[in-house]
Amino acid sequence: MGRPGMEIAVRVSGPLDREAAMHTQAPHSADLSNLWMPFTANRRFKAHPRMLAAARGMYYTAADGHQVLDGTSGLWCVNAGHGRQPIIDAISRQAAHLDYAPSFQIGHEDSFLAASEVAALMPDGLDRVFFTNSGSESVDTALKIALAYHRARGEGQRTRLIGRERGYHGVGFGGISVGGIAPNRKAFSAVLLPGVDHLPHTHDLARNAFSRGQPAWGGEPFADALESLVALHDASTIAAVIVEPLAGSTGVLVPPRGYLERLRAITQKHGILLIFDEVITGFGRLGAATGSAFFGVTPDLITLAKGISNAAVPAGAVAVSRGVHDAILDAGAGGIEFFHGYTYSAHPLATAAIRATLGVYRDEDLFARARALSAPFEEAAHALKGRRHVIDIRNLGLVAGIELAPREGAPGARAAEAFGKCFDRGVLVRYTGDTLAISPPLIIGEDEIGRIFETLADVLATVD
Ligand SMILES: Cc1ncc(COP(=O)(O)O)c(C=O)c1O
């Protein structure tokens, strides 16, 4: 099997140089009380802070100076590894050259070039690109486009949106409404979008535990639940279905074989738009430019963020089919066609980061590299089978989920402890509930893959 770009991984993944490392070893002197941290147990964190100070290649440097192998690409976003020089240079040049340009009724060239370069990586026909600044904004933008599309075609009664249990689509009101994670919804339940329904999630531990790649069971029955929702609400009321092709943040749920194909067939049959939320699966995570390309299923819209800019500047986008785009523009009667956009849509620093990032992916053939590494990654992940507490291992591309049996009366505590111990031993993993998630930068080497899972094995032996 080829190892494209291995020499690049070696070049960028070493520890920081001495000067930078010395700088990061200074203990932090910040007052931690002012910052309200997102998705964090604030009081617990501030009692025992774990701080990062620098990053390069495959490694973070913690504030105490110890090196931490990044097993999660930050938050599933630093796909090309940290501190990549072409991206740093592009952002620096742009900051000095054009720091900001309004994006309403005026343009800057880089935004059009970036859109063309993103479009070139999308499935055929999804070549209209709307820029946002985050995954949450991409999701809300895509949901609005779906509603605007039906209205433009004289089907304004199609307003129902269908998400999926355990789906994560960010934290906007649209995203949490179609999302399916109870803690993200319950405090806001009275004001979630009306007219939303959910498909069942596709996690079937009893039938599919320890599947390698896509599980064999469940594709048709899970997708056919959409026919039941259509029967309940009538297709004429449904605007769109949104799903993550592979659900990441909820604990790595790999779609059963045939599931996405069937969702596509059912949505097509009923004139319902299909939105793939590819904020995680976009840009190489599965070994292809998109999850859509990997699975061979083309939706009508794709939401993107994270890896689009290697997280060097916040950025996101929605790739839209020409048909959807043109329907909305055709109905525009010469004025603004779509009343939506952000002050920072196509921000010059974001478009510079996007273009440089896509250049790194291309020059280092990183999507092919991820594809080549998928097999050894799968082997290393499944070697944890039989270890203490492990009740399931799921994987696809460069993503793995290791599900632990929850500690009695304390769900999530076991994975949280494993996360902390891994960090202290120099490996960054993520946890959601009792599932540990691994999603390293695509520049990772096989030895580093080994180190992540061996560290996990050692740590699990020490967790009660
Ligand atoms: C599938 C998916 N959609 C949307 C989001 C939200 O992205 P952001 O945090 O950039 O708003 C995420 C973040 O993890 C995600 O995984």
The ligand as a Tripos MOL2 file, in Angstrom:
@<TRIPOS>MOLECULE
LIG
   16    16     1     0     0
SMALL
NO_CHARGES

@<TRIPOS>ATOM
      1 C1        -21.8010   17.5250   11.7860 C.3       1 LIG1
      2 C2        -21.6050   18.8520   12.4480 C.ar      1 LIG1
      3 N1        -22.3740   19.8880   12.0940 N.ar      1 LIG1
      4 C3        -22.2320   21.0930   12.6390 C.ar      1 LIG1
      5 C4        -21.2770   21.3230   13.6000 C.ar      1 LIG1
      6 C5        -21.1520   22.6630   14.2190 C.3       1 LIG1
      7 O1        -19.9810   23.2880   13.8260 O.3       1 LIG1
      8 P1        -19.4690   24.5840   14.6050 P.3       1 LIG1
      9 O2        -19.0480   24.1380   15.9640 O.co2     1 LIG1
     10 O3        -18.3290   25.0780   13.7420 O.co2     1 LIG1
     11 O4        -20.5930   25.5630   14.6490 O.co2     1 LIG1
     12 C6        -20.4380   20.2820   13.9970 C.ar      1 LIG1
     13 C7        -19.4100   20.4840   15.0220 C.2       1 LIG1
     14 O5        -18.8130   19.5670   15.5340 O.2       1 LIG1
     15 C8        -20.6240   19.0050   13.4200 C.ar      1 LIG1
     16 O6        -19.8730   17.9670   13.7890 O.3       1 LIG1
@<TRIPOS>BOND
     1     1     2 1
     2     2     3 ar
     3     2    15 ar
     4     3     4 ar
     5     4     5 ar
     6     5     6 1
     7     5    12 ar
     8     6     7 1
     9     7     8 1
    10     8     9 2
    11     8    10 1
    12     8    11 1
    13    12    13 1
    14    12    15 ar
    15    13    14 2
    16    15    16 1
@<TRIPOS>SUBSTRUCTURE
     1 LIG1         1 GROUP 0 **** ****
